[in-house]
Amino acid sequence: MSSELNDYKNTLNGHVGYDFCLQLIDQFTLASGIVDKTIKIWDLRNYHCTKQPLINIKEVFINWNIILNDQLFSTHDNTLIGFSLKSIFSTNFNLFLLSENNLIIFNTVSNRWCFKYALPGDSNWPTLSDFVDMESKIEGRVYMRGDDDYKPHTWNKRTLVPKPAVIIQPSTNNDIIEALKFAKKFNLRLSVQSTGHHQDNRNILDNSVHIDMSSMNQKSIDLEQKTVTLGPGNNFTQIYKFVEEQSNKSLVVVSGADPGVGIYGWTVGGGHGPLSRLFGLGVDNLLSIDLILANYSLVTLSESQKSDIFRAIRGSGGSTYGIAVSLTIKLHPSPGKMSVFVGNYDLSSTTADLVSDWITILEALREDYLQLAALMKEPNVGCIPSADFQITCNPSYDAFDSYFEYFKTAQSERGGSAYLASTALNSQNIKEALREILEFIDSTPFTGCSGNAVLGGFSSTLDPSGEKTSISREFRNGLMGISCYSMMEESTPVNEKRYQVELMDTFSENVLKKYSNWVYWNEPQHNFPQNDWKERYWGGMDNYNKLLEAKVKLDPENLFTCYHCVGYERQFNEMPSVCPQDGCTCSNTPNGVCAVVDDIRCWYNATSFSDQCESAGTDSNSNFFNYILQYILE
């Protein structure tokens, strides 16, 4: 095999699709006999950065074949090229072009143009000795690629599992500082997770220094002040057991309904649960937080210390400002004994009336909690019908001696492959909204919704001016949080996944958004067709700009970033501007190509291609290849 191809294979190491690409290269080498033939590698990854001229292979393209994701397409019929690419391009694999004498490889394994971070194969990528030297400074655990225990944890299996360059589980604050120093020294991406329970995997990145805070699970309690101080690695099961034992069952912490969820991400993302109508949301019960900043300093934030930044973190997610090492939470008197009724109902036309009537009653009861654990397409079979709906044959009534005893019965989700769309319903729109939601579920396979009456109540009376917390007012003013989902398996074909994602995006845009513009930060939707994620998470650009101002104060170099987090768009500042309606002229970019950088889902060329932005959903680069190939073949 030629040295060029060997060199290229080495640069692939660590990228998404690495193993797949190596298999393709080997297969193509054997099948086409190009071992001693010309190999051309066009690195589109750095095209906009290096300002290299667009390749001009118009003549040879006509008789070439396109091999993409193990499928072969001919370029003889120009009209089929864009369609073929768009229909199968789904992730960060490479595009191979074969002819009798040539192999051209378009390198797109990085899903960022003008990627500002180091990648495997770059001259500044750390050597093995650099990794080993860093490991010697860490008291906690370090896992590098190739280690038997190297197992990146992702909660949602819908997409490929990101592969960090190194996983660090710190046990001390100094471990975190050493990890930050390493990332900054070698210009590596940084990703942070506490327990890893996240439906969209925004807390883990390819080729990153990944800080896993699960070992930072220290706990202390102040019974006199009724507070508990916790490390970010604690989940609710651990916390409830500790608080119940230390307080002799007299105190509780406001939590989510899933015992496996981590305290930190849940709290700073807003935090609703069975007790939030009685004691407020998670953000309302956060008293202080200790953060390690990008400059390695430790700061304490509270309503009396850096209150503007504390406000920002209370509702916008914390990992974009710094790394939390502890947080202090307010405790409340235990509700004591609890009675729980569970019944199942079919999805008849009267179900919406039934639920909305319950919600109307609930609105007057400050502390009650109602959960529609799941709205499923098929009704229960063999149940006794009542006047308008079916109720389960054996409804259950359970009594618990303490809230913790009830909480122990909750089931913890261990991950899946769902694609989410969420919002909040209020007393004015809940009946109409539920009817439309039920119609969608009834007519669409593999979909469902869960509804939790965890909003409103006491939490709706708190922070009316938004001076203390940064969550959207629609969060507080709602009554029921609705989370709808499309279920997928890891083995679900890519085209089917794409179809389900587009289906949920359309449902969110045309149905859920009609009743509320708000989307819950902790139950995120990956795609926003109107690119309005800032407004939908945080209620408007005025609020978002305040959050961004706080972010820049703490992290001016934008070391901490994640998908659709505050400051997410700042990582693209060195790239061409965004869509034409936002002022993109493409005047200072090579060949007039203007990359629409937000979400990397939209590509625009102001001169040669259509003057428009097209959403490609999960097909991050498909439109770009569509345009390039059509352009070359003209």
C-alpha positions as CSV (number, residue, x, y, z in Angstrom):
1,M,0.0,0.0,0.0
2,S,1.3,3.5,-0.8
3,S,2.8,5.7,1.8
4,E,0.1,8.3,1.2
5,L,-2.6,5.9,2.1
6,N,-0.7,4.7,5.2
7,D,-0.2,8.3,6.2
8,Y,-3.9,8.9,5.7
9,K,-4.9,5.9,7.8
10,N,-2.8,7.2,10.6
11,T,-4.5,10.6,10.6
12,L,-7.9,8.9,10.9
13,N,-7.0,7.3,14.2
14,G,-9.5,8.4,16.8
15,H,-12.0,10.0,14.6
16,V,-15.7,9.0,14.5
17,G,-16.0,6.3,11.9
18,Y,-12.3,5.4,12.2
19,D,-12.7,1.6,12.1
20,F,-15.3,1.9,9.3
21,C,-13.0,4.1,7.2
22,L,-10.1,1.7,7.6
23,Q,-12.2,-1.2,6.4
24,L,-13.3,0.7,3.4
25,I,-9.8,1.7,2.5
26,D,-8.6,-1.9,2.7
27,Q,-11.6,-3.1,0.7
28,F,-11.1,-0.5,-2.0
29,T,-7.4,-1.1,-2.2
30,L,-8.0,-4.8,-2.9
31,A,-11.0,-4.3,-5.2
32,S,-9.6,-1.6,-7.4
33,G,-5.9,-2.5,-7.6
34,I,-4.9,1.0,-6.8
35,V,-1.9,0.0,-4.6
36,D,0.5,1.6,-7.1
37,K,-1.8,4.1,-8.5
38,T,-2.4,7.8,-7.7
39,I,-4.0,8.6,-4.4
40,K,-5.3,12.1,-3.8
41,I,-6.4,13.3,-0.4
42,W,-8.5,16.4,-0.1
43,D,-8.9,17.5,3.4
44,L,-12.1,19.4,3.4
45,R,-11.9,19.6,7.2
46,N,-9.6,22.6,7.0
47,Y,-10.8,23.9,3.6
48,H,-12.1,27.2,5.0
49,C,-9.1,27.7,7.3
50,T,-6.4,27.2,4.8
51,K,-8.4,29.0,2.0
52,Q,-7.2,26.5,-0.5
53,P,-9.0,26.7,-3.9
54,L,-12.0,24.5,-4.5
55,I,-10.8,21.4,-6.3
56,N,-11.4,21.4,-10.1
57,I,-11.9,17.9,-11.3
58,K,-14.9,18.5,-13.5
59,E,-13.7,16.3,-16.3
60,V,-12.6,13.2,-14.4
61,F,-15.7,13.3,-12.2
62,I,-18.0,12.3,-15.1
63,N,-16.6,8.8,-15.3
64,W,-16.0,8.1,-11.6
65,N,-18.0,6.2,-9.1
66,I,-18.9,7.5,-5.7
67,I,-18.5,5.1,-2.8
68,L,-20.2,6.4,0.3
69,N,-21.0,4.5,3.5
70,D,-20.5,1.1,1.7
71,Q,-22.8,2.0,-1.2
72,L,-21.7,2.6,-4.8
73,F,-23.2,5.3,-7.0
74,S,-22.3,6.3,-10.5
75,T,-21.7,9.9,-11.5
76,H,-22.9,9.3,-15.1
77,D,-26.3,10.6,-14.3
78,N,-25.7,14.0,-12.7
79,T,-29.3,14.4,-11.5
80,L,-29.0,11.4,-9.2
81,I,-25.9,12.6,-7.4
82,G,-27.5,15.0,-4.9
83,F,-30.4,12.6,-4.2
84,S,-28.1,9.7,-3.6
85,L,-25.9,11.5,-1.2
86,K,-28.6,13.1,0.7
87,S,-30.5,9.9,1.1
88,I,-27.6,7.9,2.7
89,F,-25.2,10.4,4.2
90,S,-25.8,10.3,7.9
91,T,-22.6,10.8,9.9
92,N,-19.0,11.8,9.8
93,F,-17.7,9.2,7.4
94,N,-15.5,9.8,4.4
95,L,-16.4,10.2,0.8
96,F,-14.3,8.0,-1.5
97,L,-14.2,8.5,-5.3
98,L,-12.8,5.7,-7.4
99,S,-11.7,5.5,-11.0
100,E,-9.6,3.0,-12.8
101,N,-6.4,4.7,-11.8
102,N,-7.2,7.0,-8.9
103,L,-8.6,7.1,-5.4
104,I,-9.7,10.5,-4.0
105,I,-10.6,10.7,-0.4
106,F,-12.6,13.6,0.9
107,N,-11.8,13.9,4.6
108,T,-14.8,15.0,6.6
109,V,-14.4,12.9,9.7
110,S,-14.3,16.0,11.7
111,N,-17.8,17.6,11.9
112,R,-16.5,21.1,12.2
113,W,-15.1,23.4,9.5
114,C,-12.1,25.5,10.7
115,F,-11.8,23.2,13.7
116,K,-9.9,25.1,16.3
117,Y,-9.1,22.1,18.4
118,A,-6.3,19.6,17.9
119,L,-7.2,16.3,16.2
120,P,-5.3,13.0,16.1
121,G,-2.7,13.3,13.4
122,D,-2.1,17.0,14.0
123,S,1.4,18.1,14.8
124,N,0.3,19.4,18.2
125,W,-1.7,16.3,19.2
126,P,-0.2,15.0,22.5
127,T,2.2,12.0,22.3
128,L,1.8,8.9,24.4
129,S,4.5,10.2,26.8
130,D,2.4,13.4,27.2
131,F,-0.6,11.4,28.2
132,V,1.5,9.3,30.6
133,D,3.0,12.4,32.2
134,M,-0.5,13.8,32.8
135,E,-1.7,10.6,34.3
136,S,1.1,10.7,36.8
137,K,-0.2,13.9,38.2
138,I,-3.8,12.6,38.8
139,E,-4.8,10.9,42.0
140,G,-8.1,9.7,40.6
141,R,-8.5,7.3,37.6
142,V,-7.3,7.9,34.1
143,Y,-8.5,5.8,31.1
144,M,-6.8,6.1,27.7
145,R,-7.7,4.6,24.4
146,G,-6.5,1.0,24.3
147,D,-7.0,0.5,28.1
148,D,-9.2,-2.4,29.0
149,D,-11.3,-0.1,31.2
150,Y,-11.7,2.6,28.6
151,K,-15.5,2.7,28.3
152,P,-17.1,6.0,27.4
153,H,-20.5,6.3,29.0
154,T,-23.3,7.6,27.0
155,W,-26.9,7.5,28.2
156,N,-28.6,7.7,24.8
157,K,-27.6,5.1,22.3
158,R,-29.3,6.8,19.3
159,T,-26.0,7.9,17.8
160,L,-22.4,6.6,17.7
161,V,-20.7,6.7,21.0
162,P,-18.2,9.6,21.1
163,K,-14.6,8.6,21.8
164,P,-12.8,11.0,24.1
165,A,-9.0,11.1,23.8
166,V,-8.8,10.4,27.6
167,I,-11.3,9.9,30.4
168,I,-10.4,11.3,33.8
169,Q,-12.3,10.6,37.0
170,P,-10.9,13.1,39.4
171,S,-10.9,12.5,43.2
172,T,-9.6,16.0,44.1
173,N,-9.9,19.5,43.0
174,N,-6.2,19.4,41.9
175,D,-7.1,16.5,39.5
176,I,-9.5,18.8,37.8
177,I,-7.0,21.6,37.5
178,E,-4.4,19.2,36.0
179,A,-7.0,18.0,33.5
180,L,-7.8,21.6,32.5
181,K,-4.1,22.4,32.1
182,F,-3.6,19.4,29.9
183,A,-6.5,20.4,27.7
184,K,-5.3,24.0,27.4
185,K,-1.7,23.0,26.7
186,F,-2.5,20.8,23.7
187,N,-5.6,22.8,22.6
188,L,-8.0,19.8,23.1
189,R,-11.7,19.9,23.4
190,L,-13.1,19.5,27.0
191,S,-16.2,17.7,28.0
192,V,-17.6,17.2,31.5
193,Q,-20.3,14.9,33.0
194,S,-21.5,14.3,36.5
195,T,-23.5,11.1,36.4
196,G,-23.8,10.9,32.6
197,H,-27.6,10.8,32.6
198,H,-28.5,12.9,29.6
199,Q,-30.9,12.2,26.8
200,D,-28.8,14.0,24.1
201,N,-25.3,13.1,25.1
202,R,-24.2,16.8,25.1
203,N,-21.9,16.0,28.0
204,I,-19.3,13.9,26.0
205,L,-17.3,14.7,22.9
206,D,-15.0,13.0,20.4
207,N,-11.2,13.5,20.9
208,S,-11.8,15.4,24.2
209,V,-10.3,15.5,27.6
210,H,-13.4,14.0,29.2
211,I,-13.8,14.8,32.9
212,D,-16.2,12.2,34.6
213,M,-17.2,13.6,38.0
214,S,-19.0,10.5,39.2
215,S,-16.3,9.9,41.9
216,M,-16.8,13.3,43.4
217,N,-19.8,12.2,45.5
218,Q,-19.0,13.6,48.9
219,K,-21.9,14.5,51.2
220,S,-22.3,16.5,54.4
221,I,-25.4,17.7,56.2
222,D,-26.3,20.6,58.5
223,L,-29.4,19.7,60.5
224,E,-29.6,23.0,62.2
225,Q,-29.5,25.0,59.0
226,K,-31.4,22.3,57.1
227,T,-29.0,22.1,54.3
228,V,-27.0,19.4,52.5
229,T,-23.7,19.9,50.7
230,L,-23.0,17.5,47.9
231,G,-20.4,16.6,45.3
232,P,-21.8,16.7,41.7
233,G,-21.3,12.9,41.2
234,N,-24.2,12.0,43.6
235,N,-27.4,10.7,42.2
236,F,-30.8,10.9,44.0
237,T,-30.7,7.4,45.4
238,Q,-27.5,8.1,47.2
239,I,-28.7,11.5,48.4
240,Y,-32.1,10.3,49.7
241,K,-30.5,7.4,51.6
242,F,-28.0,9.8,53.2
243,V,-30.5,12.5,54.1
244,E,-33.0,10.0,55.5
245,E,-30.4,8.3,57.7
246,Q,-28.9,11.5,58.9
247,S,-32.2,13.3,59.7
248,N,-34.0,10.2,60.9
249,K,-36.5,10.5,58.1
250,S,-37.5,14.0,59.0
251,L,-36.0,15.9,56.0
252,V,-36.1,15.5,52.2
253,V,-34.4,17.1,49.3
254,V,-36.3,18.3,46.2
255,S,-35.5,15.9,43.4
256,G,-36.5,14.4,40.1
257,A,-38.6,11.3,39.7
258,D,-35.8,9.1,38.4
259,P,-33.5,7.9,41.2
260,G,-30.6,7.5,38.8
261,V,-30.4,11.1,37.8
262,G,-27.5,13.2,39.1
263,I,-28.2,16.2,41.4
264,Y,-26.0,18.7,39.6
265,G,-27.2,18.7,36.0
266,W,-30.9,18.3,37.1
267,T,-30.6,21.2,39.5
268,V,-28.9,23.8,37.3
269,G,-31.1,22.8,34.3
270,G,-34.2,23.8,36.2
271,G,-35.2,20.7,38.0
272,H,-38.8,19.5,38.4
273,G,-40.0,16.5,40.3
274,P,-42.7,15.1,42.6
275,L,-42.0,17.7,45.3
276,S,-41.5,20.8,43.1
277,R,-45.2,22.0,43.4
278,L,-44.7,21.9,47.2
279,F,-41.1,23.2,47.7
280,G,-40.1,24.8,44.4
281,L,-37.9,23.8,41.5
282,G,-34.4,22.6,41.8
283,V,-33.0,26.0,40.9
284,D,-35.1,27.5,43.8
285,N,-33.4,25.2,46.3
286,L,-29.8,25.8,45.2
287,L,-28.2,27.9,47.9
288,S,-24.6,28.1,46.7
289,I,-22.1,26.4,44.4
290,D,-18.3,26.0,44.2
291,L,-16.8,26.2,40.7
292,I,-13.3,25.6,39.4
293,L,-12.9,28.1,36.6
294,A,-10.9,28.1,33.4
295,N,-8.1,30.0,35.1
296,Y,-7.9,27.2,37.8
297,S,-9.3,29.4,40.6
298,L,-12.1,28.2,42.9
299,V,-15.1,30.5,43.4
300,T,-18.2,30.3,45.5
301,L,-21.4,31.6,43.9
302,S,-24.6,32.5,45.8
303,E,-27.2,35.2,46.0
304,S,-24.7,37.3,48.0
305,Q,-21.6,36.4,46.0
306,K,-21.5,37.1,42.3
307,S,-25.2,37.0,42.2
308,D,-25.4,37.7,38.4
309,I,-23.4,34.6,37.6
310,F,-25.3,32.6,40.2
311,R,-28.5,33.6,38.6
312,A,-27.2,32.4,35.2
313,I,-26.2,29.0,36.5
314,R,-29.6,28.6,38.1
315,G,-31.4,27.5,35.0
316,S,-29.0,27.5,32.1
317,G,-26.8,24.5,32.9
318,G,-23.5,24.7,34.8
319,S,-20.8,23.0,32.7
320,T,-20.5,25.9,30.4
321,Y,-19.3,28.3,33.1
322,G,-16.8,26.1,35.0
323,I,-16.6,22.7,36.8
324,A,-18.8,22.4,39.9
325,V,-17.1,20.6,42.8
326,S,-19.9,21.1,45.4
327,L,-23.3,22.5,45.8
328,T,-25.4,23.3,48.8
329,I,-29.1,22.5,48.7
330,K,-32.0,23.5,50.9
331,L,-33.7,20.6,52.9
332,H,-37.4,20.5,53.7
333,P,-39.6,18.7,56.2
334,S,-40.5,15.3,55.0
335,P,-44.1,15.0,53.7
336,G,-44.4,11.9,55.9
337,K,-46.6,9.1,54.9
338,M,-47.7,8.9,51.3
339,S,-50.5,7.2,49.5
340,V,-50.2,6.4,45.8
341,F,-52.9,5.5,43.4
342,V,-52.0,4.0,40.0
343,G,-54.6,3.4,37.2
344,N,-54.4,2.9,33.5
345,Y,-56.6,4.6,30.9
346,D,-57.0,4.0,27.2
347,L,-56.5,6.7,24.6
348,S,-60.1,7.3,23.9
349,S,-61.4,10.7,22.8
350,T,-62.4,11.4,26.4
351,T,-58.9,10.8,27.9
352,A,-57.9,14.4,27.2
353,D,-61.1,15.6,29.1
354,L,-60.3,13.3,32.0
355,V,-56.7,14.4,32.4
356,S,-57.4,18.1,31.9
357,D,-60.2,17.8,34.6
358,W,-57.7,16.2,37.0
359,I,-55.2,19.0,36.2
360,T,-57.8,21.6,36.9
361,I,-58.4,20.1,40.3
362,L,-54.7,19.8,40.9
363,E,-54.2,23.5,40.2
364,A,-56.1,24.2,43.4
365,L,-54.1,21.7,45.4
366,R,-50.7,23.2,46.1
367,E,-48.8,20.0,46.9
368,D,-50.4,17.2,44.9
369,Y,-48.5,15.4,42.1
370,L,-49.9,13.6,39.1
371,Q,-47.8,11.6,36.7
372,L,-49.0,10.2,33.4
373,A,-46.1,7.7,33.4
374,A,-46.6,6.9,29.7
375,L,-49.2,7.5,27.1
376,M,-49.1,4.5,24.9
377,K,-50.9,3.6,21.7
378,E,-52.5,0.4,22.8
379,P,-55.1,0.4,25.6
380,N,-55.2,-2.3,28.3
381,V,-57.0,-5.4,27.3
382,G,-59.7,-7.0,29.4
383,C,-60.4,-4.0,31.7
384,I,-63.8,-3.1,33.0
385,P,-65.2,-0.2,31.0
386,S,-66.8,2.8,32.8
387,A,-69.0,5.4,31.2
388,D,-66.4,7.1,29.0
389,F,-63.1,5.4,29.5
390,Q,-61.5,2.1,30.5
391,I,-59.8,1.8,33.9
392,T,-57.4,-1.0,34.8
393,C,-59.0,-4.1,36.3
394,N,-56.8,-3.9,39.3
395,P,-55.9,-0.3,40.2
396,S,-53.3,-0.2,42.9
397,Y,-53.3,1.7,46.1
398,D,-50.0,1.8,48.0
399,A,-49.1,3.4,51.3
400,F,-45.5,4.4,52.2
401,D,-44.2,5.3,55.7
402,S,-41.8,8.0,54.2
403,Y,-41.2,9.8,51.0
404,F,-37.9,7.9,50.7
405,E,-39.8,4.5,50.8
406,Y,-41.9,5.8,48.0
407,F,-38.9,7.0,46.1
408,K,-37.2,3.6,46.3
409,T,-40.0,2.1,44.2
410,A,-39.3,4.5,41.3
411,Q,-37.6,2.8,38.4
412,S,-34.3,4.3,37.1
413,E,-34.0,4.5,33.3
414,R,-30.6,3.2,32.2
415,G,-30.4,4.7,28.8
416,G,-32.1,4.1,25.5
417,S,-32.3,5.5,22.1
418,A,-35.2,7.9,22.3
419,Y,-35.4,11.2,20.4
420,L,-37.2,13.8,22.5
421,A,-39.4,16.8,22.1
422,S,-40.7,18.5,25.3
423,T,-42.8,21.5,26.5
424,A,-45.2,22.6,29.2
425,L,-48.9,22.8,29.1
426,N,-51.1,25.2,31.2
427,S,-54.7,25.2,32.3
428,Q,-55.8,27.3,29.3
429,N,-54.5,24.9,26.6
430,I,-54.1,21.5,28.2
431,K,-57.3,20.0,27.0
432,E,-56.9,20.9,23.3
433,A,-53.2,20.1,23.5
434,L,-53.7,16.7,24.9
435,R,-56.2,15.8,22.2
436,E,-53.8,16.7,19.5
437,I,-50.9,14.9,21.3
438,L,-53.1,11.7,21.7
439,E,-54.0,11.8,18.0
440,F,-50.3,11.9,17.1
441,I,-49.5,9.0,19.3
442,D,-52.4,7.0,18.1
443,S,-51.5,7.4,14.5
444,T,-47.7,7.1,14.7
445,P,-45.8,3.9,15.5
446,F,-42.9,3.9,18.0
447,T,-44.0,7.2,19.6
448,G,-45.2,8.0,23.1
449,C,-45.4,10.9,25.6
450,S,-45.1,11.1,29.3
451,G,-46.8,13.9,31.3
452,N,-45.9,15.0,34.8
453,A,-47.9,17.6,36.8
454,V,-44.8,18.9,38.4
455,L,-45.1,22.5,37.5
456,G,-47.1,25.3,39.0
457,G,-48.1,25.2,42.7
458,F,-45.7,26.9,45.0
459,S,-43.0,27.2,42.4
460,S,-45.2,29.5,40.2
461,T,-45.1,32.1,43.0
462,L,-41.3,32.2,43.2
463,D,-39.0,34.7,41.5
464,P,-41.7,36.5,39.5
465,S,-39.3,39.0,38.0
466,G,-36.7,36.5,37.0
467,E,-34.0,38.3,39.0
468,K,-32.8,35.1,40.9
469,T,-33.1,32.4,38.4
470,S,-32.7,32.2,34.6
471,I,-35.4,29.7,33.6
472,S,-38.1,30.7,31.2
473,R,-41.3,32.0,32.8
474,E,-43.2,29.4,30.8
475,F,-41.5,26.8,33.0
476,R,-43.0,28.3,36.1
477,N,-46.4,29.1,34.6
478,G,-47.1,25.6,33.3
479,L,-49.0,22.8,35.0
480,M,-47.8,19.7,33.2
481,G,-44.5,19.0,31.6
482,I,-44.9,16.9,28.5
483,S,-42.0,14.9,27.1
484,C,-42.7,13.1,23.8
485,Y,-40.4,10.6,22.2
486,S,-39.7,8.3,19.3
487,M,-38.2,5.0,20.3
488,M,-35.3,3.6,18.4
489,E,-32.9,0.7,18.9
490,E,-29.2,0.9,18.3
491,S,-29.8,-1.5,15.4
492,T,-32.5,0.7,13.8
493,P,-31.4,1.4,10.2
494,V,-30.1,4.9,9.7
495,N,-32.8,5.9,7.2
496,E,-35.5,4.8,9.8
497,K,-33.7,6.8,12.5
498,R,-33.6,9.8,10.2
499,Y,-37.3,9.5,9.4
500,Q,-38.3,9.3,13.1
501,V,-36.1,12.3,14.0
502,E,-37.7,14.4,11.2
503,L,-41.1,13.2,12.4
504,M,-40.5,14.4,15.9
505,D,-39.0,17.7,14.8
506,T,-42.1,18.3,12.7
507,F,-44.4,17.3,15.6
508,S,-42.6,19.7,17.9
509,E,-42.6,22.6,15.5
510,N,-46.3,22.2,14.3
511,V,-47.9,20.9,17.5
512,L,-46.0,21.4,20.7
513,K,-44.7,24.8,19.8
514,K,-48.3,25.9,19.1
515,Y,-49.1,25.5,22.8
516,S,-45.8,26.6,24.3
517,N,-42.6,27.9,22.9
518,W,-40.6,26.5,25.8
519,V,-38.4,23.4,25.7
520,Y,-37.1,21.9,28.9
521,W,-33.3,22.1,29.0
522,N,-33.0,18.8,30.9
523,E,-35.2,17.0,28.3
524,P,-33.7,18.5,25.2
525,Q,-34.6,18.4,21.6
526,H,-31.6,17.9,19.4
527,N,-32.8,19.8,16.3
528,F,-34.5,23.1,16.1
529,P,-35.8,23.7,12.5
530,Q,-36.0,27.4,13.1
531,N,-32.6,27.5,14.8
532,D,-34.4,29.2,17.8
533,W,-32.9,27.0,20.6
534,K,-31.8,30.1,22.6
535,E,-35.3,31.5,22.7
536,R,-37.0,28.2,23.4
537,Y,-34.7,27.1,26.2
538,W,-34.5,30.4,28.0
539,G,-37.5,32.5,26.9
540,G,-35.9,35.1,24.6
541,M,-32.7,36.7,23.5
542,D,-32.8,39.3,26.3
543,N,-32.4,36.5,28.8
544,Y,-29.9,34.6,26.7
545,N,-27.7,37.7,26.3
546,K,-27.5,38.1,30.1
547,L,-26.5,34.4,30.3
548,L,-23.8,34.9,27.7
549,E,-22.5,38.0,29.4
550,A,-22.1,35.9,32.6
551,K,-20.5,33.1,30.6
552,V,-17.9,35.4,29.1
553,K,-17.0,36.8,32.5
554,L,-16.1,33.4,33.9
555,D,-14.8,31.8,30.7
556,P,-13.5,34.4,28.2
557,E,-11.6,31.8,26.2
558,N,-14.6,29.6,25.8
559,L,-12.9,26.5,27.3
560,F,-16.1,25.1,28.5
561,T,-18.6,24.4,25.8
562,C,-21.3,21.8,24.8
563,Y,-24.0,21.4,22.2
564,H,-26.6,24.2,22.5
565,C,-25.2,25.3,25.8
566,V,-24.8,29.0,26.6
567,G,-21.9,30.2,24.5
568,Y,-22.1,27.3,22.1
569,E,-22.0,29.6,19.1
570,R,-18.8,31.2,20.3
571,Q,-16.6,28.3,19.1
572,F,-17.4,29.3,15.5
573,N,-16.5,33.0,15.8
574,E,-13.4,32.5,13.6
575,M,-15.5,31.1,10.8
576,P,-17.6,32.7,8.1
577,S,-20.8,34.3,9.2
578,V,-24.2,32.6,9.4
579,C,-27.2,32.6,7.1
580,P,-27.8,35.6,4.7
581,Q,-30.6,36.9,6.8
582,D,-28.1,37.4,9.6
583,G,-25.8,39.4,7.4
584,C,-23.7,36.9,5.6
585,T,-22.2,38.4,2.5
586,C,-19.5,35.8,1.9
587,S,-17.3,38.6,0.6
588,N,-14.2,37.5,2.6
589,T,-14.4,33.8,2.1
590,P,-12.8,31.7,-0.6
591,N,-14.9,31.3,-3.8
592,G,-17.8,32.9,-2.1
593,V,-18.5,29.9,0.0
594,C,-20.2,30.8,3.3
595,A,-20.5,28.0,5.9
596,V,-23.6,28.3,8.0
597,V,-22.0,27.3,11.2
598,D,-24.7,27.1,13.8
599,D,-25.5,23.4,14.3
600,I,-23.4,22.6,11.3
601,R,-26.7,21.6,9.6
602,C,-26.9,24.2,6.9
603,W,-24.6,25.2,4.1
604,Y,-24.8,28.3,1.9
605,N,-23.0,29.7,-1.1
606,A,-24.0,33.2,-2.1
607,T,-22.8,33.0,-5.7
608,S,-22.7,29.6,-7.3
609,F,-25.4,27.8,-5.4
610,S,-29.0,28.6,-4.4
611,D,-29.2,31.6,-2.1
612,Q,-30.8,29.7,0.7
613,C,-30.1,27.7,3.8
614,E,-31.3,24.2,3.9
615,S,-31.7,22.1,7.1
616,A,-30.2,18.7,6.8
617,G,-31.2,17.5,10.2
618,T,-28.9,14.7,11.2
619,D,-27.2,14.8,7.8
620,S,-24.5,17.2,9.0
621,N,-22.7,17.5,5.7
622,S,-25.0,16.0,3.1
623,N,-26.1,19.3,1.6
624,F,-22.6,20.5,1.4
625,F,-21.5,17.5,-0.7
626,N,-24.7,17.9,-2.7
627,Y,-23.7,21.4,-3.6
628,I,-20.0,20.7,-4.2
629,L,-20.7,17.8,-6.6
630,Q,-23.3,19.7,-8.5
631,Y,-21.0,22.7,-8.7
632,I,-18.1,20.6,-10.1
633,L,-20.3,18.8,-12.6
634,E,-21.9,21.9,-14.1
